Amino acid sequence: MHIRTRFAPSPTGFIHLGNLRSALYPWAFARHNKGDFILRIEDTDLERSSQEAVDVIIEGMAWLGLDLDEGPIYQMQRIDRYREVVKQMLDSGLAYPCYMSEEELNKLRDQQMASKEKPRYNGLWRPEPGKTLPPVPEGVSPVIRFKNPIGGSVIWNDAVKGQIEISNDELDDLVIARPDGTPTYNFCVVIDDMDMNITHVIRGDDHVNNTPRQINIMRALGGSPPVYAHLPTVLNDAGEKMSKRNGAMSVRDYQRAGYLPDAILNYLARLGWSHGDAEVFTKEQFVNWFDLESLGRSPAQHNPEKLLWLNHQYIQNSDPVKLAAATKPFAHEMGMDTEAGPDFVQVVSLLKDRANTLIEIAEGAKLFYLPAPNLTADQIKENIAEAVMPALKDLVEAISTAEPTKEAYAAVFKQILAKYQIKMPALAMPVRYALFATTQTPAIDSVLVVLGKDEAVKRLSKVVQ
């Protein structure tokens, strides 16, 4: 079997981590099995669909590296195909026009609920042998309903949930086309999955109730249902279903917050799937390890702290050149000219081990690209003790003749500390303040290397004059 999977979002809102997991797993399954991964945009809800939402979906998937073999395919561009199948179903008796008005349907549902019955269409317009249908009302455009089988059950072996059985008596005759001829979601999905030869449908378990309807339509049309794998819900950190309403961030938000795409992908992979005790792994490892048998059956819970920790791991282990390229846009947004000053790759290499996000790296980089502090005499007196000035003067002289390496600067500090019998903080804090007007920086010997000997001596000399 040639594996073909799909991600089929509705562009009716922004795409969050829970949505993206429903893209990641079918992508990984297709890649693991050398199959095809298809993006299908289910945009038949014209009132709620937007091009901006489509753009966010496509950009988010590209940012995560979820490459496509086909698509994006838009359902609205396939309307003629759906109408063709609706006509075939009407002609073959698989579907029928229903003239029950919205008002009549609502009244029926109210009566059923009052009688503690399940609200459902009662088959009034369903043609049956020997049945007389009501007279067709004038000027009313009907909906088209699928003739759902009566009696028996729909049974499928879900790759995550195991065997599921739904009685056909629980299912009424589904509307497959609206009065204006627009096809409905459950109908379009079936036609698309059949036409695109989808072999595995991996999606959220909020679709479980749709599955028996889709299987019945597919079988009525002579198709064979794909393998279904319904993923448990992703809950937010408060234990509620992840959604925009419950504070979920969009994929763009994570991008703007300075997260790395590989960290997001690693985190998403673990929201419902595992491979032994592996916590941090590459995209290649994930694809190699992925199978449906390792998908969990319990809801996964979003953990922002875990995601931030993972991002830190990826930043720590990133190639400095690539990390610098990813950080530059954030630095430029903060007004830094990364070409006027120390080598930006060196700056990023110095800062990356302590940073959780690219924004934190950019914030730290400000030290090296902002103008040198113009310290007043009062500021110097207040922040640098008079007693340490002799040691500071000797330090400046020693730095000016030392090799511009971390080891050489460390040796200079050691020599001055021994000469004046003082501790490292007593000397390093004044140096930091003289260089940047702050006492918080990475290791001072590394800072001197990155800032450059000439610039460091120039800034320090202003303080000790």
N, C-alpha and C positions, 0 to 999 in steps of 0.2 A: 504494500500500500504506500502510495506517495502522500506523505502527510501535508495537509493544508489547513492552516489555522487562520483565525481572523480576530481583529479587535474592531468592535462596531459601536463606537460611542454616539450618543445623541448630542449635537452641538447646542445644548440648551442652557449651558452654564459653564463655569470654569472647571478645569480638570485638576483634581487633587490627588494625593498619594493613593487613596483607595482605588480611584479610577485607573491610575497608572499601573497598579499591580495587575489589573485585568488586561493590560496590554503586555506587561513583562512576561507573564507566564506562557501565554500562547506564542509569543516571540521566541522564548527560550526553548519551548517544546519543538517548534518548527526548526530552529537552528540545530538543536541536538540531533534531530532525525533527518537533517539535510532536506527539509521540506520547504514549503512556501508560507510566508506570513503576509496577510492582506489587511489593509486599513480600509474600512467601509464606514462612511459617514451617514448615519441614519437620520436624515434631515427632513422627513416627511411632516414633522410638526412645524409648519411654516410660521406660526405665530411666535413660537419660542426659540426657534433656531436662529443662529447669528453667524455671520462670517468671522467675527472676532473670536468666537468660541472655537470655530474650525481652525483658525490660525494658531490659537494657543495649543490645541491638540497636536497639530503637525509640528510646531516649534518645540513643544515639550518632548515629543518622541525623538525628534532629531537631536535635541540636546542630550538625551539619555543614550543615544546611539542605537535606538531600536529601528534598525533599517527595514525597509519594506521591499517585498518582491513585487507586489501589485498595489495600486492605489495612490492617493485616495480615490475611492469609488463612491460617488454620491447617489443616494437612492432617488433623489428628485430627477436625476438624469436617466433613470430607468423606468419612469412612469409608464411609458408605452408598453414595456414588457409586462408590468404588473397588470395593466388593463387587458392585455392580450390573454393572460392566464385567468383573470376573472371571467372573461367572456367564455373561455373554454370550460370553466367550471359550471357556469350557468347552462351552457349548451349540453353538458354531460350530466346535469342533475346533481352535481356536487355542491352547488350553492343556489341561493334563491333570493329574489327581492323581498324585502320586508318593509311594509308601509306603516308600521307602528310609529306614531309620533313620539317626540321626546316627552311630551306631556303625558301620553298614555303609558309610556314606559316608567316614568316616575311614579305615576299613580299605582301601577302594578307593583313596583318595588315597595311602596309604602304599605300596601295591603299585605304583601308577603312578610315584611318585617313586623307588622302588627300581629300577624299570625305566628311569629317566631319561626318563619321559614327563611331559607337562604335566598336573598334577592337574586333573581335570574330571569332571563327571557323565557317566556312560556311556550314558545314555538307556534304562536298564533298564525303566522304566515308560512310556516313550514309545510310544503306540499307532501302529502302522504296518499297512498292508494285509498280511494273511497272517501277522502276528506274534501269537503267543500270550503274553499277559502273565502274570506270576506270580500265584498266588492272593492275594487281598487279605487281609492279616493282620487278625486280630480286635483290636478295641480300639485301633487305631492311627489317629490323625488325620493325613491326608496334607498335604504341602505342595502348592501348585499351581505347576506349571512352564509357562513359555511355550515353545511349539514353535518354536525358532529355525530359520530356513531352513537347509537343508543344501546345501552347494556355493555357489559364487559369492562375491561380496565386498560389503561395505558401503563405499561411496565417498561422501565429502562434501568440499566445497571450504571449508576452514576459513578464516575471514576474517583470521586471524593466521598460521596455520601453513601455509596453502596446501592442496593436495589431500592427503587422507589416505585410505588404503585398508586395510581390515581383512578378512581372509578369514573367512567364516562358519565354516570348520572350526576356527578359533581360539576360537569362542564355543560354550559348552554351553547347555543349556536352563535359562534363568534362573528362579529361584524368584520368583514374583510375589506369593504369599501364604503366610504362615506357617501352621503347624498350627492356631493359634487364629483364623485368618481375617484377621489383621492384614496389610495389604499392605506390600510392601517398597519401599525407596527408589526404585530405578530404574523400577518400575512406576508409582508415584504421580507421579513427575516427568512421565512421558509424558502421563498423563491430565490433569494440571494444565495442562501446556503446550498441549495440544489444547483443553481447555475454555476456557482463558483467551486463546486466539488469540495466543499468544506468537509474534512474528515473528523475534526475535533473542535468542539465548541467549549472553550474554557472561559467562564464568566462568573460574575457574582451570584450568590445564592438568592438574591432578590428576583432572579429570573426563573426559579424553580417552578413557580405556578404557571409560567408561560410555556414551559417545556411540553406538557402533555398536549396542549392545543397545537403547538408547532409540530409535534410528532404526528398527530392525527391528520393535519393538513398535508404533511409531507407524504405520508403513506397513501392518502387518498389520491395524490398525484403520481403515485408509482415510485416514489423515492425511498431511499433507505436512510434512516436517521443517522446522524453522526454520533460519535462518542461524546457524551456530555460530562463535563467536570464543573460542578458548581462550587465556587470558592466561598468559604465563610466570610462574614462581614468583617471589615476593618473598623474597630472602635477607636474613638479619640481618647485622649488621656483621662477623660472624665467617665469613660465607659459607655458613651453614646455613639450611635452610628456616625461615622465620619461624614461630614457634609459642610458646605459653606455656612449654613445656618448655625452649625455647632462650632464654628471657628476654624475650620480646616483651611490651610494655606494652599494656594494654587501653586502649580509647578513654577510659574514665573516668579512667585514670591520667594521660593527657595533659591532660584537662580540669582535674584537680586540681593538676597541675604548672604551671598558668598559661599554657597554650598557647591561641592564638586559633583558633577553628574555621576561619576563612578561610585561615590559614597551613597548617593540617593539610590542608585540601582542596587547596590549591596544591601542597603537597609530594606528596600522593598522586597528583595528576594527572600529575606528572613521573616517577612510578615505573612507567615502561612506555609513556609517550606523550610526544610532543614537538610543538612548533610552532615551527620554526626555532630561533632561539637564545633564545626567550622563557623567562625563569626566574621572574619575578614577574609575576603577572597576576591579574585579577579573576575571580570566578566567572562573570560575564557573558561575559568574553572567552573563557574556557575552553569554555563551552557553544557559543559562536559558532564557535570553531575546531575543535571535536572531530569526528573521523571515525575510522572503523575502520582506514582505510588508514595512519594515522599511529601505530598501535600497534606497539610493538617486539616482536621475536621472541626477544630474549635475556632471561635472568632479570634482574630489577631488584634492586639492593642497597640496603638501608636504610642511611642515613647520618645518625646522630643529630646530628652537627655541622651538616650542611646544613639539617636541620629547625630547629635552634635559630637558625641564621642567618636563615632565612626568617621565623621568628616575630619576630625582632628587626626585620626590615624592615617587617612588618605593624604592629608596635607603634609604630615610628617614624612611620609614615604614617597612623596611626589618628586619627579625630576624637577630640579630648580628652574631649568629653562622653561619647561611647560607651565610650571606654577607661576613663574613671573609673567608669562604671556596672559595667563588667566586672571592675574591680579591687576595688571596694568589698567584695564578699563575702570576699576574701582578707584585706583590712585588718581587717574585723570579726572574722574568725577569730583574728587576732593580738591582739585585745583593744582595737583602736583605736575611738574614737568620732569618726567622720569629720565629725560635725556640730558638735563642740566643738573649734574650731581654725580654721586657714585654710581657704579654699575648696578642696575636694578636687580639683576640676577643675584648679585652678591648680597644686596639688601634683603631680598626675599629668603635666601638661604640662611641668613642670620636670624630672621624672625619666625620662620615656619614652624620650628619645634614647639613654640609656645602659643601658637594661634589655633583657634577652633574654626575660623572662617576666613575667606579671602578679604573680607572687610577688616577683620582684625589685623591682617598682614598690612593692608593699605594704611590703616591708622598708625601702625608702628613705623611705617616707612616715612611718615611725615617728618620725623626727626631729621632725616637725611636730605630732605628737599625743601624744607622751609628755610627762610633766611637765617643766618647766624644770629643768635640773641644779642641784642644791644644792651648789655647789663649796665645799670647805673652803679655809682660808688656805694650807694646805700644798699642796693640789692646784693652786691658782692660782700659787703660787711655783714649783712644779715644772714647770708647763707654759707659763707666760707669763713671759718674761724681764722683769726689772725695767726694763731699758733701753728697752723698747717701750711702757711704761706711759704716758709723756707723749703719744706719738702716739695711743695707744688712747683717752685722755681727749679729745683734740681730735676724734678721729673720732666719738665718741659725741655730742659737742656739735654737730658738723656734720650728722650724720644726723638729729638731733632737729629741725633746722630745714629740712632738705632736702625737696624734692618726693619723694613715695613712688614713684619710678620707677627702673627699672634704669639709665637714662641718668644721672639725678641722683646715684644712689649711686656709679656708676662715676666721676663727676666728683669726688665727695667723696674717694674713695680716691686718685685721681690727685693731688689737691691736698695731702693729708696725706703721701703718699709723697715728693712734691717738697720739702715743707717740711722733712722729717726726713731726706731723702737715704737712704731705705731701699727695698728691693725689695718687690714685692707679697707674696711668701710670708711675709716677716717680719711683715707686718701681718695678712694674711688668715688665717694659721694660728691666731694668738691669738683672732681674732674668732670663728672656727669653734668653737674650744674653749670660749670664753665662752658662746656660744649653745647648744651641744649636747653639750659634753664629749667631742667627737671632732674630729679634724682632717680627716676625709674627708666632703666635701659637694659638691654641684654648685657652679657659679659663685656666688661670695659675693654679688654684687650682685643676682642673681636670687633667691637664698635670702632676702635681706632683704625683697624685694618680697612674696614669698609668706608669710613669717612675719608680716609687718606691722610698721610702724614702731614702734608703741607697745610691742609685745612685745619687739622687738629691742633698743630703748633700755633697757627694764626689765632685760633679762638682762645686757646689756653694763655697765650702771651698777653692778650688784652686784660686778663684777670690779674696776672702777676707783675704787671708793670709798676 
